[in-house]
Amino acid sequence: MLIFQERKGNGMPNQCKRCQAPVIWVRSVNGKPMILNAKPEKRIVIDRTDPSNPVGIVTDTYTSHFSNCPFANEFRKGKG
């Protein structure tokens, strides 16, 4: 399971510097910065605490901004 901590007051821009889309900056549990699309998507998470009675929970989730930024390749490491 990945757990993210939002970075507040860190001076990071709240929009992508290339496509200008709204974003949220967070840190992963490994301490690496991640850029996410600011608009959450509704998804269903399955709680299997009781395996005989799984429960679906609707929650907001965020996707990596690199999944839809038209300039994502410019940010990849090792770009010639």
GROMACS elastic network, one bead per residue, 0.5 to 0.9 nm:
[ bonds ]
;  ai    aj funct       b0    kb
    2    28     6  0.72708   500
    2    29     6  0.69363   500
    3    27     6  0.88592   500
    3    28     6  0.65236   500
    3    29     6  0.59765   500
    4    26     6  0.63047   500
    4    27     6  0.58259   500
    4    29     6  0.62113   500
    5    26     6  0.56509   500
    5    27     6  0.55295   500
    5    28     6  0.67688   500
    5    29     6  0.76938   500
    6    24     6  0.78095   500
    6    25     6  0.65019   500
    6    27     6  0.64256   500
    6    28     6  0.89802   500
    7    10     6  0.62954   500
    7    12     6  0.85665   500
    7    24     6  0.84775   500
    7    25     6  0.61371   500
    7    26     6  0.51442   500
    7    27     6  0.66596   500
    7    33     6  0.87989   500
    8    11     6  0.81252   500
    8    12     6  0.86686   500
    8    25     6  0.84047   500
    8    26     6  0.85370   500
    9    12     6  0.78218   500
   10    13     6  0.88501   500
   11    14     6  0.88848   500
   12    15     6  0.88331   500
   12    25     6  0.72466   500
   13    16     6  0.72060   500
   13    17     6  0.76293   500
   13    23     6  0.81293   500
   13    24     6  0.85118   500
   13    25     6  0.82503   500
   14    17     6  0.89195   500
   14    20     6  0.88858   500
   14    21     6  0.84974   500
   14    22     6  0.59397   500
   14    23     6  0.53126   500
   14    24     6  0.60733   500
   14    25     6  0.74871   500
   14    38     6  0.85444   500
   15    18     6  0.85794   500
   15    19     6  0.80732   500
   15    20     6  0.51749   500
   15    21     6  0.52224   500
   15    24     6  0.77225   500
   15    38     6  0.87060   500
   16    19     6  0.56417   500
   16    21     6  0.53348   500
   16    22     6  0.64900   500
   16    23     6  0.63378   500
   16    35     6  0.84968   500
   16    65     6  0.84600   500
   16    69     6  0.85142   500
   17    20     6  0.56673   500
   17    21     6  0.82448   500
   18    21     6  0.82718   500
   18    69     6  0.84961   500
   18    70     6  0.86804   500
   18    71     6  0.66918   500
   18    72     6  0.89471   500
   19    69     6  0.68472   500
   19    70     6  0.72116   500
   19    71     6  0.70923   500
   20    23     6  0.86919   500
   21    37     6  0.77862   500
   21    38     6  0.83122   500
   21    65     6  0.88219   500
   21    69     6  0.82644   500
   22    36     6  0.88011   500
   22    37     6  0.65272   500
   22    38     6  0.54455   500
   22    39     6  0.78678   500
   23    35     6  0.64664   500
   23    36     6  0.54686   500
   23    39     6  0.79052   500
   23    65     6  0.72140   500
   24    34     6  0.83087   500
   24    35     6  0.59002   500
   24    36     6  0.51823   500
   24    37     6  0.62799   500
   24    38     6  0.52358   500
   24    39     6  0.89116   500
   24    65     6  0.89087   500
   25    33     6  0.67993   500
   25    34     6  0.57652   500
   25    36     6  0.63208   500
   25    37     6  0.89515   500
   25    38     6  0.88954   500
   26    32     6  0.83127   500
   26    33     6  0.57659   500
   26    34     6  0.53096   500
   26    35     6  0.65713   500
   26    36     6  0.76440   500
   27    30     6  0.75719   500
   27    31     6  0.53189   500
   27    32     6  0.53066   500
   27    34     6  0.58142   500
   27    35     6  0.87467   500
   28    31     6  0.51342   500
   28    32     6  0.53987   500
   28    33     6  0.64859   500
   28    34     6  0.68866   500
   29    32     6  0.75659   500
   30    33     6  0.89844   500
   34    64     6  0.74462   500
   34    65     6  0.85920   500
   35    38     6  0.89577   500
   35    63     6  0.86804   500
   35    64     6  0.60555   500
   35    65     6  0.56990   500
   35    66     6  0.76250   500
   36    39     6  0.86133   500
   36    62     6  0.62189   500
   36    63     6  0.55500   500
   36    66     6  0.78762   500
   37    40     6  0.72245   500
   37    62     6  0.63127   500
   37    63     6  0.58400   500
   37    64     6  0.61540   500
   37    66     6  0.86651   500
   37    68     6  0.87830   500
   38    62     6  0.73195   500
   38    63     6  0.86074   500
   38    65     6  0.85259   500
   39    61     6  0.88363   500
   39    62     6  0.71259   500
   39    63     6  0.87499   500
   40    60     6  0.54563   500
   40    61     6  0.52999   500
   40    63     6  0.76207   500
   41    59     6  0.81459   500
   41    60     6  0.54449   500
   41    61     6  0.52637   500
   41    62     6  0.62452   500
   41    63     6  0.80000   500
   42    58     6  0.64940   500
   42    59     6  0.56148   500
   42    61     6  0.62169   500
   42    62     6  0.88683   500
   43    57     6  0.81898   500
   43    58     6  0.56526   500
   43    59     6  0.55905   500
   43    60     6  0.62847   500
   43    61     6  0.64487   500
   44    56     6  0.59437   500
   44    57     6  0.53610   500
   44    59     6  0.61912   500
   44    60     6  0.86316   500
   45    55     6  0.82434   500
   45    56     6  0.56911   500
   45    57     6  0.51770   500
   45    58     6  0.63939   500
   45    59     6  0.70707   500
   46    54     6  0.63928   500
   46    55     6  0.55890   500
   46    57     6  0.62139   500
   46    58     6  0.88788   500
   47    50     6  0.77834   500
   47    51     6  0.86038   500
   47    53     6  0.87929   500
   47    54     6  0.56465   500
   47    55     6  0.51084   500
   47    56     6  0.63013   500
   47    57     6  0.72020   500
   48    51     6  0.50799   500
   48    52     6  0.80726   500
   48    53     6  0.71834   500
   48    55     6  0.67336   500
   48    56     6  0.89486   500
   49    52     6  0.88381   500
   49    53     6  0.81784   500
   49    54     6  0.72331   500
   49    55     6  0.86026   500
   50    53     6  0.53803   500
   50    54     6  0.62240   500
   50    55     6  0.85435   500
   51    54     6  0.57885   500
   62    65     6  0.88712   500
   63    66     6  0.84816   500
   63    67     6  0.73350   500
   64    67     6  0.55950   500
   64    68     6  0.79439   500
   65    68     6  0.58838   500
   65    69     6  0.59463   500
   65    72     6  0.81951   500
   66    69     6  0.51965   500
   66    70     6  0.81988   500
   66    71     6  0.81595   500
   66    72     6  0.51962   500
   66    73     6  0.83633   500
   66    75     6  0.87055   500
   67    70     6  0.87733   500
   67    72     6  0.76757   500
   68    71     6  0.86396   500
   68    72     6  0.76582   500
   69    72     6  0.52474   500
   69    73     6  0.87591   500
   70    73     6  0.79887   500
   71    74     6  0.56378   500
   71    75     6  0.74705   500
   72    75     6  0.55537   500
   72    76     6  0.69224   500
   73    76     6  0.53376   500
   73    77     6  0.87939   500
   73    79     6  0.76733   500
   74    77     6  0.84924   500
   74    79     6  0.70598   500
   75    79     6  0.78546   500
   76    79     6  0.60653   500
   77    80     6  0.89100   500
